[in-house]
Amino acid sequence: MSDWNQLLPSSHTDTFARDRLPPKDQLPVFMADRPELDYPDQINCAVELVDRHVQAGRGERIALHGVSDFNKGGGDFSWTYAQLQDKSNRIAQVLTLDMGLVPGNRILLRGGNSPMMAACLLGALKAGLVAVPTMPLLRAGELAQIIDKAQVSAALCDSLLADELQHCMTPGHASHMASLQQLVQFRSDAPDGLEQRMAQQSDAYTPHATSRDDVCLIAFTSGTTGKPKGTMHFHRDVLAMCDLFPRHILQMNENDVVCGTPPIAFTFGLGGLLAFPLRYGASTVLLEKHTPETLMQTIAKYRATQCYTAPTMYRQMATLAKGVDLSSLKHPVSAGEALPDATRQLWKQATGIEMTDGIGGTEVIHIYISSAGAQVRPGSIGQVVPGYVAQIVDDDMQPVSPGTVGRLAVRGPTGCKYLADPRQQDYVKDGWNLPGDTFVMDADGYFSYQARNDDMIISAGYNIAGPEVEGALLQHPAVAECGVVGMPDEDRGHIVQAYVVLKPGHTGDVAMEKTLQEHVKQTIAPFKYPRKVVFLDALPRTETGKLQRFKLRQIS
């Protein structure tokens, strides 16, 4: 097999992305020693995800389910693989013939989870462009940062979300970005809207012959630390994430039906809700908004076999599971943030279904540690996904023995490639990706999460993992959700401080604070109890459901 650490020449006319890869000595070591990763030098991931099925005679299989005019209560519809090929081909021609974009140009995509958003992404990849998908809730100032960082010249945007992006094209506006020259809206009947432009194009298109080492995606991190970074991924990376975790852990096949909540602008959603099912000729349900109730209904209605969402949603769904037919569900996949064991057990008690936990990251594109079914062990995320290797290291990057707490280090076919960002040298050390997590590995190679490195609380000389305290609090029947951080303290250096959202019918007062403190003391080592409890109506979270602990630290 060829060496993935020696990049092939780029096919891009606009070499912006290739030119801004990290220096070679700051790149991780890439491993591609499995036969399923033996990709040809020239490969376009959108062709592999869509066109390949049509060419093999599977064009009439359902690829995508959606709802038309979602906000107006429109009806359900489905697209076959042949229809998805048709639409993505027409979009690729709009981008190249109508809009004059050339391979390597960056195209910003803005929309909720819908078949049209998926077709826009696939059309951009077919055209050899670099897709820059963005979260629907981002405001003009946040979009401007992304446009500036990636030097985006054009955008495809859902008409319902166009206002904030229009500000970025308005001279004199605080968020104006001169590089953004073209904006075409979809979900539009306008003569210059994407649908009308598509109608003027042919359904036949020859996709651009991209190199497997061409950047096809710039995914911006979801902002749990306050300042998102642009992570660059090659065509080979998109295929590698499809050919490892879903193949080896989920045993995915063409009969799977997938649903979930993460935006496809976020790599957890891009993989789980779009790339994975398309890679296997399966189908996916793309809906723009979900509540715990609607997600449960979707699983039952479409007989979904896989569901992707965050731990918080599973905890809420567990209370609603009685009477809902979830018999089709094989893999409720949890990722995005740590899965408390209390949530895993609550879900299993309510549904009888074992949860599939996983840890991944935008930098490495998707999940690299996970176990499912009979391989699950209580308190552990699991073992490394085939194709990856991981170890626990100390501050000097030396491996530590099993049972010793340290920093997680990962290598595999994918890895961190920040877009012109000095933080690259913090994430990659000695060829290893350092996601910033504290873990412990047992003698059997099972990895157990402790905390984010910066969420380890040192109080009076004791090391306390915030997520462990959260897990204890969640076992109390009054607690709906919680977040735990360390706060400065003159006597102890830091104290454990908990932010708690109570279930209806409970009052956040001094008595409840003492009750929760005593509960934690009885559940885990007493020194770990929260010395202060702050009651909130809601916790600050990103659009993908991740808890923003840095915002908790800003609350007095």
N, C-alpha and C positions, 0 to 999 in steps of 0.2 A: 504494500500500500504506500501511497505517496506521503511525503512529509508535509503536514499541515502547518508547520512552523516556517516553511518557505512559501511566501505568498506568490500566487500566479499573477501575471500581468492583468491589469484591470481592463475591462471592456468599455469603461465609462468615457464619454466625451468630456464631461465635467468631472474633474478628478478631486473635487473639494474633499469628499469623505476619505478617499485613500490618502490624500496628502496630510490629513489631520489625525491619522491613527497614532497611537502612542509610539514613542521610540521603541525600537526592537528590544532593547534591554529592559523595558518596562512592561513588555507583553507577557502574559502567562504562557507556560508551556502547554501546547495543544496536543491531545492524544486522540488518535483516530485508528486504533488497532483492532477494531471490530469489523467483520465483513459487511454489516449493514450500513457502515459509514463509508464504504468504498464508492464515493461519488465521482462521476467524470469531471474533467477539468472545466467543461462548459455545462452549466446547469442553471435553470431558472426555477426557483422554488414554486412560483405560482403555476407553472406548467405541470410540475409534479403533483401539486395539490388538486388541480382541476382537470386540465386537458388530458392528462394521462388516463383518467377514468373514461372519458369520452372515447378516446382512441381505442381503449380496450373493450368497448361495447357496453359500458356501464352508464351511458349518458342519461338514461331514463330513471336512474335511482335518485331519490330525494337527497339533496345536499343541505338546503336551508329551509327552515320554517320561520315565518314572521307574522306580523300583524300590520295591515295597511292602515295608514292614518291613525296611528296608535292613540294619539291624544284626543281623537274624535270618536274613539270606540269602534274603529274599523274592524273588518273581518280577518280571519286567518288566511294565510296563503303559503304556498311552498314553491321552491325553485328546484328543478332537477340540476344535475351536473351539466347537462347540455345547455340549460338556460343560464346557469352561472357562467359558463364559458362564453356564451353569446354576450352577456352583459359586460363581463370583464374585458372582452375583446373590444367592444364598442367604446368603453371608457378609456382603454389604452389608446385608441385612435383619437378620441377627443383630446387627450393629454398631449399627444405628439403632433397630430395634424392641425387641430383647431388652436391649441394653446402654444404650440411650438416648443414644447419642452424636449430636452435631449437627455440621453442616459447619464445618470449621475446627478441631475438636478434634484433638489429636495422639494417634495410636495407635502404640505401639511394637510392632514385629514382630521375633520372634526364632525363627530356624530356619535349618537348612542349606539347600542348593540342592535343592528338591523341588517337584513340582507343587503341593502344598498350600501351601507358603510363597508360591509365585507367585500362587495364587488368593487368598490373604489380602491380599497387596499390591494386587491388582487390585480386590478387593472394597472395600478401604478407599478407593481412589481413586474408585470409582463412587459411594460414599457421600459424597463431598466432604470426606473427612477428610484430614489431613496425615499421611502415612506416615513413620515413623521406624524404618527397618530397621536392625538391629544385627548385628554379627559374632557368629557362634556361640560363639567362644572367649572373649568378654568375661566378666569376673567381676563380682560384685555391686557392688564399688566403682566400676568403670568404667561399669556400667549406671546406677548412681545419678547419676553426673555428667550423663549424657545425659538421664535422666528429669527432673532438676532444671533443666537448661538449657532443655529444650523444654517443660517443664511438662506432661509426659505424664500422662494420667489413666487410660488403659486399655492393655491389651496382649493380643496373641495370640501364643502361645508353643508351640513344639513340646514335648510332654511330656518328651522326653529331655533338654531343656535348661532345664527349669522351676526347678530348685533354686536357681540363682544369682538368678533374678528373684524367687523367693519371699522371699529375704532382704530385698529392697527393699520388700516389703509387710509385714514383721514388725516391729511396734513394739518399740523397744529395741535392734534390731540396728543395728550401726554404719552400714549402708547403707540404713536405712529412709527411704523417701521418701513423705511424706504425700499428695502429689498423686496417686500411683498407687493408684486405688481398685478397679480391676477387672482380673482376669487370667483369660483363658479359654484352655485348652490344646487344641491339635489333636494328631493322632495319639493319640486317646483314645477309649475306649469308655464313659467315665463319662457319667452322665445330664446333667451340666452341661458336658461337653466340647463342642468346636465341632462335631464331626460330628453329634452327637445334636441339637444346636440347629439345625443346618442342615436336618436332616430335617423339622423342624417348620415350615419356611418354604417359601414358594412359589418356583418357578423363574422367575417373572416379576417384574421390578423396573424401575422407571424411574430411571435414574441421575440424580444431582443435576446440575443445569445450572450447572456451574462456569464462571467467567470464565477466559479463557486466561491471565490474569495472577494467578490464584489460586495460592498456594503449595500444592503437592501432596506435596512431599517435603522432608524435612530429612535430608540425608546427612552423617554425621559423618566427618571425615577419619580416615585409618587410623592416625594416631599415629606417623609417622616422626620427628616432632620431640618427642614425649613428651606433648603436650597437644592433644587433638583439638578441632576447631572444627566447629560446625554450619553446613552450607551449605544455603541454601534455594533450591528450584527450583520454577518455575511449571509448569502443565500444558503451556504452549507450549514450555518447555525440553525436556521429555521427548520431544515430537514432533520438535523441531528436531534433537536429536542423532540421531534415527532417519532424518531426511530429508536429511542431509548426508554424513557419513562413510560409512555403509554403502551409500548410493546412488551416490555419486560415486567412491569409492575401491574399494569391494568389488563394485560392480555387483550388489547383492543382489537376489534374486527369490524367488518362492514355492517354488522347488525346492531351496533351500538347507536344509542340516541343520547345526545348530550344536552345539558342545560346548565344554567348558573347565572351568577351575578357580576363577576369582574368585567370591567370594560375591556373590549378587545384592543383598546389603546394601551392597555397594561399587559405585559407579557404573560402573566398568569392567565388572563382572559384570551389573549391572542392564541396561546397554545391550546388551552383546554376547550375553549368554545369555538375555535375556528380551524386552526392548523391541524390539531390532532384528528378530529373527525374527518376532515377532508383527506388527510393522508391515507386513512384506512377505508375510504369510500363509505363512511358512515354519514349520519345526519345530525344536525345541530339546531336547537331552538334559540333564535336570537330575539330577545325582547328587551326593550329599552329601560324598563323600570320593573323592579321586583320588590315586593314585600315578602315577609316569611310566608304569608298565606298564599300569594300568587305563585311563589316558587314551589310550594308543596302541590298546588293545583297543577302546575306545569308538569311536574314529575308524573303525577297520576294520569293526566290527559294524554301525554305523548308517550307514556310507558318508558320514561327515561331510564337509562342504565347507568349513566354517570352524571354527577352534579358537582359543580365547582363553586365554592363560596368560602367565606371567612368563618372562623369559629363563632363569632357573635351571632351570625345568621343561623348556624346550626343549633345554637343554644335556644334561640327564639323558636325555631321550627320544632324542636323537641317537645315543646309544650303544646303544640298544635297537631301532633302526629296522630293522635287517636282518631280512628275512623277514616283516615286517608289511606288509599291503596298505594303503598310504596313497594309492592312486591317485585316490581321490575328493577329496582335500584340495586346495582352491584357495588358501585364505588361512589360513596359520598366523599369527594376529595376536599380536604381542608388545607389551605396554605394562605400565605399573605402575612400571617403573624402566628405566634406560638399558640398551639392548641392546648388549653388547660385539660388535664386529665379528668377534671370534674365535668367538663363539657362533653368529652368523649363518652364517659360513662352515662351521663344524662341522655345523650342521643341513643346509645345502644340499648338502654333500658326502655326507651320510648318506642324504638323501631325494630330492635333485634338485629340491626345491621352494623357491622364493624366499620368504623370510619377509616379512610385512607389518608393519613397525615403525610405532609411532605414539606421540605424546606428547599427553596430555590431562591432566585433573585433576578432582578432586571439585568444585573451585570452578567450573569451566567445564562440568561434568557429564561430558564425554567427550572423544574425540580431536579435535584441531584441526590437527595437522600430521602428514602421513603420505603415503607413496607405495607403490604396489604393482606387482608384475609388472615389465614392461619399464621402468617409470618409476623403479625403484629405482636409487640410486647408492651405491656403497660408501662407508661412513663417514658417511652422511647419513641422517637420519630421513625426510626428504622435503620436500615443499612444503606450503603451507597448504591445508587442505581447503576447497573452494569454499563460500563463505558467511562465511569468516573472513579476516582480514588480520593480518599479524604483521610486526614489525620488530625490529631490534636497536638498543638505546638505551644511552646512557652514563648516568652517575649523575645528570645533570641532565635526563634524559628526552629528550635530543636524539638523533635517528637518527644512526647511524654508517655509514660506507661499507662496501660488501661486503668480506668478508675480515677485518673488524675484530671482535675478541671484545667482547661486551657482554651486556647483560641482555635477555632475551626479553620482548617486550610483545605482547599479543594482544587483538583485538577481534572480536566476531561477534554472533550472535543470542543466545548464552548468556554468562553472566559471573558474577563473584563477588558473592554476596549473603549475607554472614555473618549469623547469628542473633545480634543484639545483642552484637557483639564489636569491641573497639577495634582489633583487627588488620586490620579492613576497610581502614583508611586506609593500611596498609602494602602491601596486595595490589593496591589500585586507585589509580592516579595518573593524573591528567589524562584520565580516561575509559578508560585502558588497564588490562588485567589483567596483573599482574606475577607469574608463577608461581614466581619465585625461582630461575630457571635461567640459567646462562651459556651462550650459544650463539654461533655464527658463521654468517652467511648468505653464500652465494656470489652471483656476478653473475646466476645463473639462478634465484635464489629458493629454493635448497635450503638447509635448515637442519641444522646439525651440532651435536650436543650436546657441551658441554665438561664441565660439572659443575653441581651445585647451587651457587648463589651462595656458600653457606657451606661448600662443599666444595672451593673453590679454595684451594690451599695455597700460601702465600707463604713460600718458604724461601730465605734468603740473597739476597733480591731477585728471585728467579725465581718466576713464576706457574706452578704445576703443577696440572693437573686430575686429581683422584683417579681418576675413571673411566678415564682414559687409562692410568694405571699398572695398574689392575685388568685392563684389556684385554690389556696386555703379559704380566702374570702368568698369565692364563688360557691363553695360548698354550703354556705349559710343560706337558708331559705329566703331571707329578706333581700339578698343581693341580686340585682339584675345584671350588672356589669361593673367592672372596676379597673383602675389603673394604679400602679404603685411606682413611685420614684423616690430617689434620695434627695433630701433637702438639707442645705448647710445648717450646722448646729455647733455652737461654740464648745460645748462639752464633749460631744461624741464625734465631731467631724461632720457626720451626716446622720440624719434620722430617717427611718422608713415612714413615708407619708402616703396614705391611701386616698384615692378619689373614688367615691362610690356612688353609683346610681341605684336607688332602691326600687323594689317592685311596688306597684300600687298598694296602698293600705298600710305602708310603713312610713314612719316619720324619722327624718334625719336630725336627731337631737343628741344631747350629751349621753342619755341612757343608751341609745342605739350605738353610739361610738364605743362605749364601754362593753356593750354586748359583743360587738364585732372584734374588739381587741381580745377579749377573753376567748372567743371562738378560735381565733388564730393561735393563741397560746396553747389551746387544747389540741390543735390539729397538727402543728409543726413545732419546731424548737421554739420555746418561749421568747428567746432573744430576738426573733425575727418579727415580732408583732409590730403593727403600725402604731407609732407613738402619737400620730395625729391622723384623724380621719376627716376628710372634707367631703360633704355631700353635694352632688351636682345633679342637675336635671338631665344632662347628657354629657358624654365624653367627646373630646375633640378627635375626630377621625379623618383620614384621607378619604377620597372618593372610593378607594378600593377597600375600605373597611379597616385599614391599619390604624392603631392607636397612635396619636401624635404626643409622645411623652414630653417632647420639648415644650409643647404648649401647656402641659400640666405643670411643668416647672415654673412657668410664668404666672401661674395662679397663686396668689399669696395665701 
